[in-house]
Each structure stands twice: as structure tokens, then as C-alpha cells.
Amino acid sequence: MARSQSPAAPPAPAADKLGEGNRLLVGDCLELMRAMPDASVDMVFADPPYNLQLRGELHRPDNSKVDAVDDAWDQIGDFAAYDRFTRAWLAEARRVLRPDGTIWVIGSYHNVFRLGAALQDLGYWVLNDVVWRKANPMPNFRGRRFTNAHETMIWAARDQKSRYTFNYASMKALNDDIQMRSDWFIPICTGSERIKDSAGRKAHPTQKPEALLHRVVVASSKVGDVILDPFFGSGTTGAVAKRLGRRFVGIERDEIYAEVARRRIADVRRADDETIAQAGSKRDEPRIPFGWLVERGLLQPGEVLSDPSGRWTARVRADGTLVSAEHKGSIHQVGAAVQGAPACNGWTFWCMVDGGKRVPIDVLRAKLRAELN
């Protein structure tokens, strides 16, 4: 979280505490981001002040006081002041992002709508809003509203043309081989994960769970990428980034929180290369035209292909097209035409006969890709 006063920056921590290539900067996030080079980070994760509009103290039914976020650093001012602050740091974040970079911004109902408007006004391209559903939210003690059981993360590319990273296959694998949805059911920090100070109190009031950052980092970054967190707090982003083989730049105004983060990250060990490797994306695989299969002799001109059921057939032509009884064109065009469908993936629709069985021609494409790799 950002602070309203900027203390003098202490000496930079030793590299061996944070990990090679990682930095924790203490000071004002705007000043320090302005000193960073253009296009120098791959991803931003930001947990900015919520600017909570609290009215008085909050107590439980037993009259004990709730440890709410009421610190001075969270009080930016009125909406106009908060908007100026938000647009200023988001503009700097966009400048330091590489052209294909993305940003994650998390907020509550107090501020997330203002964050979203600022993102779009500044030229970011919103990709998703992800709802973090808290498995164990704090109850609504006054009984005048619904229990606030979620926060919202906005995921946005630097601009509409960005070729951003999305590790779809890894997300699907992480979700038991089911496409990952935009509602994430993850508990808040409790027990041993909650960092405490010497008096046994929360070291930081808005510490995010590492499970949340793990999913963010795995979804939208690559090993070796640089992740910027301009509101570093207790260092969750840095701890997860280091463990997963990413580099980070953390900015924190409060030296007490910065020291908490240093000690925490010093205990983190980077996982080995094999365990942090991620499933490849089909988008990253080399393109293989169907005609290459004919050129290489994997399919012969005149060879007959069929759909998996054997209902439709087509013959291979020397120029890499197909011809059926009534249609000719690419493997995709002919596949769609025989079915009367708007589109077709010819690689999985058309089959050859191999060992007496119909096998999708996609196995031949995989063979050529393996040779190229």
C-alpha cells in the first residue's frame, strides 16, 4: 500500500537476500517509477490504497473492536484527489510496461470502479475482471449490508494491440484440466501464512494470500519476466515471483513494511527449472501449413481422408488443398462445407487410415513441429 509521507530511503538490501535481479525500493511510488526506464517490466501487480470511506469504529456483537483498515496511508482524500493519484501512478505503470505487458489491479467496491475508468481512459485494454471469492470473509457485523465476500481484480493489456502472455494450458492444468473461470475461490490470509509483528499483531492489514498471486503470476508471465509491484506491502508479490523464477521490482514507502518483506523474501527459495516450467501455448507453436505434409510425403496426392465417422471423404491434391464430391479448398473450408457448418478445424476433423484405424491428420502436424523444435 502507498503511504502519504515519504521517509528517507535506506541503503538497498543485499542482492543475496532478495535474489539476483530483484529490487526493493523504499520511497514514493510515483517518484521511483518516474526514475525507471521506459518499457522495462513485463507485468504489474498493484494493490493500491482502497481509500475506504469508513465512518467511525466498527465493533463485533461482543463489543470487541474490529481491526479494520483505517491507517492514514489509506486515506487519500475525496474522490477527485483519489482519481488524480490513481491516474498518476497508472500512467507511470503504463510507461514502464513493455508493449506486450499486462497489469493486474485489485480493489474493493470502494475503489475498483474508479480504477477501471482510469485504466480505460489511459489507453489500457481490459482483458478480464476476476472476482476473488473469499472462502472465509469477515462477517458484516452491523447487519445493514450483504457480507462483503469478494474483491475484484482487473487484468488489462498495455494497449489493444499488445500480444500479451496468457498461459492458458497452465491455467487449465491448475484447474484439474477444466478451463479456468474468472471467479477464484481462495481463502484470505490466516494461520501461519499471516505475518505477525513482535507483539503478535498483523504485520500488514491487507496482506494478500500467496495462492492468489501464484495464480496471477502463472497465468500471465513467463520464467525470467520482471514484475513490478508499486505497493509492495509485506512482499507477497516478491515472495511468489522469486519462488516461481520471475524477477521483481517492489516499491514500498514504509520502511517497517519493507523490512518485513525483506525478511520474508530472504527465506524463499527459487524452485528448480523443471518444476516451474509451464505447459506450452498452442499460440507459441510454429505454424505448419497442410501443404507441407504433402511436400514431405507424409500424405500423397490422391490419398483419401475422411471424418472420424467415415461419413464424409475428400482427396488430397498436390497443392495442399482437398477435393470432395462437391467442394474444394483448404482442409478447413472443405471440412466446414461438407458439414454445412460455419467453421471447422480441419486438423482434427480429417483423418487418415493408420494400422486399420482412423487417426486425425493432426498427428502429422505434431511430427513436423517436433522436428522444428
C-alpha positions in Angstrom: 0.0 0.0 0.0 1.2 3.5 -0.7 2.0 5.9 2.1 1.2 9.6 2.4 4.6 10.6 3.7 7.9 9.7 2.1 10.7 8.6 4.5 14.3 8.8 3.6 15.3 5.7 1.6 17.7 3.3 3.4 20.6 1.5 1.7 19.5 -1.0 -0.9 19.2 -4.6 0.5 21.9 -7.1 -0.4 21.1 -9.0 -3.6 21.5 -12.3 -1.9 18.6 -11.6 0.4 16.1 -10.8 -2.4 17.6 -13.0 -5.1 19.6 -12.0 -8.2 18.0 -9.3 -10.3 15.3 -8.4 -7.6 14.9 -5.0 -6.1 13.0 -3.5 -3.2 12.9 0.3 -3.4 11.8 2.4 -0.4 10.1 5.7 -1.1 7.3 7.3 -3.0 6.0 5.1 -5.8 5.5 8.0 -8.2 9.0 9.3 -7.8 10.6 5.9 -8.0 8.6 4.8 -11.0 9.5 8.1 -12.8 13.1 7.1 -12.4 12.6 3.7 -14.1 13.3 3.2 -17.8 10.6 3.1 -20.4 9.3 -0.4 -21.2 11.4 -2.1 -18.5 8.9 -4.5 -16.9 6.7 -7.4 -18.2 3.9 -7.3 -15.7 2.5 -5.1 -13.0 0.6 -6.2 -10.0 -0.9 -3.3 -8.0 -2.8 -3.4 -4.7 -3.3 0.4 -4.3 -4.9 2.2 -1.3 -8.6 1.5 -1.2 -9.4 4.9 0.2 -12.1 3.3 2.4 -14.9 5.6 3.3 -15.2 4.4 6.9 -17.5 6.2 9.4 -16.4 5.6 12.9 -15.1 2.5 14.6 -16.5 -1.0 13.9 -17.3 -3.4 16.7 -18.3 -7.1 16.8 -21.5 -8.2 18.6 -19.4 -8.8 21.8 -18.3 -5.1 21.6 -14.7 -6.0 20.6 -13.2 -3.7 18.1 -12.7 -4.9 14.5 -9.1 -4.4 13.2 -10.2 -2.6 10.1 -8.1 -0.8 7.5 -8.1 2.7 9.0 -4.4 3.6 8.6 -3.6 7.2 7.5 -1.9 5.9 4.3 -5.2 4.6 3.1 -6.9 8.0 3.3 -6.1 9.7 0.1 -8.9 12.3 0.3 -12.0 13.0 -1.7 -12.8 11.2 -4.9 -11.1 13.9 -7.0 -7.9 13.6 -5.1 -8.0 9.8 -5.3 -8.6 10.0 -9.1 -5.6 12.3 -9.5 -3.4 9.9 -7.5 -4.7 6.9 -9.4 -4.2 8.3 -12.9 -0.7 9.5 -12.0 0.6 6.1 -10.9 -1.3 4.2 -13.6 0.3 6.5 -16.3 3.7 5.7 -15.0 2.9 2.0 -14.8 1.9 2.0 -18.4 5.1 3.9 -19.4 7.3 1.3 -17.8 5.4 -1.7 -19.2 6.7 -3.3 -22.3 4.4 -3.1 -25.3 3.1 -6.6 -24.7 2.9 -6.3 -21.0 -0.2 -6.5 -18.7 -1.3 -5.1 -15.4 -3.4 -6.5 -12.6 -5.1 -4.1 -10.3 -7.1 -5.3 -7.3 -9.7 -3.3 -5.4 -12.9 -3.4 -3.4 -16.3 -1.8 -4.2 -14.8 1.4 -2.6 -12.3 2.0 -5.4 -12.4 -0.6 -8.2 -14.9 1.3 -10.4 -12.7 4.3 -10.3 -9.6 2.2 -11.1 -11.4 0.7 -14.1 -12.4 4.0 -15.6 -8.9 5.3 -15.2 -7.4 2.3 -16.9 -9.6 2.7 -19.9 -9.1 6.4 -20.1 -5.3 6.0 -20.1 -5.4 3.5 -23.0 -5.1 0.2 -21.3 -7.2 -2.6 -22.9 -9.2 -4.6 -20.3 -9.0 -8.3 -20.8 -10.9 -9.7 -17.8 -12.3 -8.8 -14.4 -11.6 -11.6 -12.0 -13.6 -12.0 -8.8 -11.7 -13.2 -5.8 -14.3 -15.0 -3.8 -13.1 -15.2 -0.2 -13.6 -18.6 1.4 -13.6 -17.1 4.8 -14.7 -13.4 4.6 -15.2 -11.1 7.6 -18.9 -11.0 8.5 -21.0 -7.9 8.3 -21.3 -7.1 12.0 -23.9 -4.3 11.7 -26.3 -6.4 9.6 -27.1 -3.5 7.3 -25.5 -4.8 4.2 -24.5 -8.0 2.5 -21.3 -9.7 3.7 -18.6 -8.3 1.5 -17.2 -11.6 0.4 -15.1 -10.7 -2.7 -12.6 -8.3 -4.2 -12.2 -7.6 -7.9 -9.1 -7.8 -10.0 -8.9 -6.1 -13.3 -6.5 -7.6 -15.8 -5.5 -5.3 -18.7 -3.0 -5.2 -21.5 -0.9 -2.1 -22.1 -3.0 -1.4 -25.2 -5.4 -3.1 -27.7 -2.5 -4.3 -29.9 -0.5 -6.0 -27.2 0.5 -9.6 -27.8 0.1 -10.4 -24.1 1.1 -13.5 -22.3 -1.7 -15.8 -21.2 -0.7 -19.3 -20.2 -4.0 -21.0 -21.0 -2.7 -24.5 -20.8 -1.2 -23.9 -17.3 -4.4 -22.4 -16.1 -6.4 -25.4 -17.3 -4.0 -27.8 -15.7 -4.1 -25.9 -12.5 -7.9 -26.3 -12.5 -8.0 -30.1 -12.9 -7.9 -29.9 -16.7 -11.1 -27.7 -16.8 -10.9 -24.2 -18.4 -10.2 -21.6 -15.7 -13.1 -19.3 -14.9 -12.9 -15.7 -13.8 -14.2 -16.4 -10.3 -11.5 -17.6 -8.0 -12.4 -19.2 -4.6 -9.4 -18.7 -2.4 -9.2 -18.1 1.4 -7.9 -14.9 2.9 -4.6 -15.0 4.9 -5.0 -16.8 8.2 -2.9 -19.0 10.5 0.8 -19.5 9.7 0.5 -17.6 6.4 -0.5 -14.3 8.2 2.7 -12.5 9.0 2.8 -11.1 12.6 4.9 -8.5 14.3 6.8 -9.0 17.6 3.6 -8.3 19.5 1.6 -10.9 17.7 -0.4 -8.4 15.6 -0.8 -8.4 11.9 2.4 -7.1 10.3 0.3 -5.7 7.4 -3.5 -5.2 7.4 -4.1 -6.1 3.8 -1.7 -9.0 3.2 -2.9 -11.0 0.2 -2.7 -14.8 0.1 0.1 -16.3 -1.9 -2.4 -18.6 -3.6 -3.9 -15.5 -5.3 -0.6 -14.2 -6.5 0.5 -17.7 -7.6 -2.4 -17.9 -10.0 -1.8 -14.4 -11.3 1.9 -14.9 -11.9 1.5 -18.4 -13.5 -1.4 -17.1 -15.7 0.3 -14.0 -17.2 4.0 -14.2 -17.0 7.0 -16.3 -18.1 10.0 -17.5 -16.2 12.6 -14.7 -16.1 9.9 -11.9 -16.6 10.2 -8.7 -14.5 7.1 -8.0 -12.3 6.6 -4.5 -10.8 4.6 -4.1 -7.6 4.3 -0.3 -6.7 2.5 -1.0 -3.4 4.7 -3.8 -2.1 3.4 -4.0 1.5 4.6 -7.2 3.1 6.1 -8.6 -0.1 3.6 -11.3 -1.3 4.3 -10.5 -4.9 8.0 -10.7 -4.4 7.9 -14.0 -2.5 5.8 -15.6 -5.2 7.8 -14.1 -8.0 11.1 -15.4 -6.5 9.7 -18.9 -5.9 8.5 -19.1 -9.5 11.6 -17.9 -11.2 10.4 -14.4 -12.0 12.2 -11.2 -11.1 10.6 -8.3 -9.3 10.8 -4.6 -8.5 8.9 -3.8 -5.3 8.2 -0.2 -4.2 7.2 0.5 -0.6 7.0 3.8 1.3 7.0 2.4 4.8 10.4 1.1 6.0 8.8 -1.1 8.6 6.8 -3.0 6.0 9.8 -3.0 3.7 11.8 -4.8 6.4 9.0 -7.3 6.9 9.2 -8.0 3.1 13.0 -8.4 3.1 13.0 -10.9 5.9 10.1 -12.8 4.3 11.6 -13.0 0.8 15.1 -13.9 2.2 13.5 -17.2 3.4 12.0 -18.0 0.0 13.9 -20.5 -2.3 13.5 -20.5 -6.0 12.0 -23.7 -7.4 14.2 -25.7 -9.8 13.8 -25.1 -13.6 11.9 -28.4 -14.2 9.2 -27.7 -11.6 8.5 -24.1 -12.7 8.3 -25.0 -16.4 4.9 -24.4 -17.8 2.7 -26.1 -20.4 3.3 -24.6 -23.8 0.7 -22.5 -25.5 -0.5 -23.5 -29.0 -0.2 -19.9 -30.0 3.5 -20.2 -29.5 3.9 -23.3 -31.6 5.3 -22.9 -35.1 2.7 -22.7 -37.9 2.6 -25.8 -40.1 0.7 -25.4 -43.4 -1.2 -28.5 -44.6 0.7 -28.4 -47.9 4.0 -29.2 -46.0 2.6 -32.7 -45.2 2.2 -33.3 -49.0 5.6 -31.8 -49.8 7.3 -34.0 -47.3 5.5 -37.1 -48.5 3.6 -37.7 -45.3 0.4 -37.6 -47.4 0.3 -38.4 -51.1 -1.7 -36.6 -53.8 -4.9 -38.6 -54.3 -4.9 -40.1 -50.8 -8.4 -40.2 -49.3 -9.2 -38.6 -46.0 -12.4 -39.0 -44.0 -14.1 -37.6 -40.9 -13.8 -39.7 -37.7 -17.1 -41.5 -38.5 -16.3 -42.1 -42.2 -19.4 -40.3 -43.4 -17.5 -37.7 -45.5 -14.4 -38.2 -47.6 -12.1 -35.9 -49.6 -8.9 -36.5 -51.7 -5.6 -34.7 -51.1 -4.4 -32.5 -54.0 -0.8 -31.8 -54.9 -1.2 -28.1 -54.0 -2.2 -28.8 -50.4 -6.0 -28.5 -50.9 -8.8 -31.1 -50.7 -11.5 -32.0 -53.1 -14.7 -33.7 -52.2 -17.7 -34.7 -54.3 -19.0 -31.1 -54.3 -16.3 -28.9 -52.7 -12.7 -28.0 -53.0 -10.5 -25.8 -50.9 -8.4 -25.9 -47.7 -8.8 -28.6 -45.1 -10.8 -26.2 -43.0 -13.0 -24.9 -45.9 -13.9 -28.4 -47.2 -14.5 -29.7 -43.7 -16.9 -26.9 -42.9 -18.6 -27.2 -46.3 -19.4 -30.9 -46.2 -21.0 -30.4 -42.7 -22.8 -27.2 -43.6 -21.0 -25.6 -40.7 -19.7 -22.0 -40.4 -16.2 -23.2 -39.5 -14.2 -26.4 -39.0 -10.8 -27.3 -37.6 -9.5 -29.5 -40.5 -6.6 -30.8 -38.5 -8.9 -32.7 -36.1 -11.8 -33.3 -38.5 -9.9 -35.1 -41.3 -8.5 -38.5 -40.6 -6.1 -40.8 -42.4 -6.0 -44.6 -42.0 -3.1 -45.9 -39.9 -3.0 -49.5 -38.8 -6.6 -50.0 -39.8 -7.8 -47.1 -37.6 -8.8 -43.5 -38.5 -6.3 -41.1 -37.0 -6.6 -37.3 -37.2 -4.0 -35.7 -39.5 -3.0 -33.5 -36.6 -0.6 -36.3 -35.6 1.4 -35.5 -38.7 1.5 -31.8 -37.9 2.8 -32.7 -34.4 5.5 -34.8 -36.0 6.7 -31.8 -38.1 6.6 -29.4 -35.2 8.7 -31.8 -33.2 11.3 -31.7 -36.0 11.3 -27.9 -36.0 11.8 -27.8 -32.2 
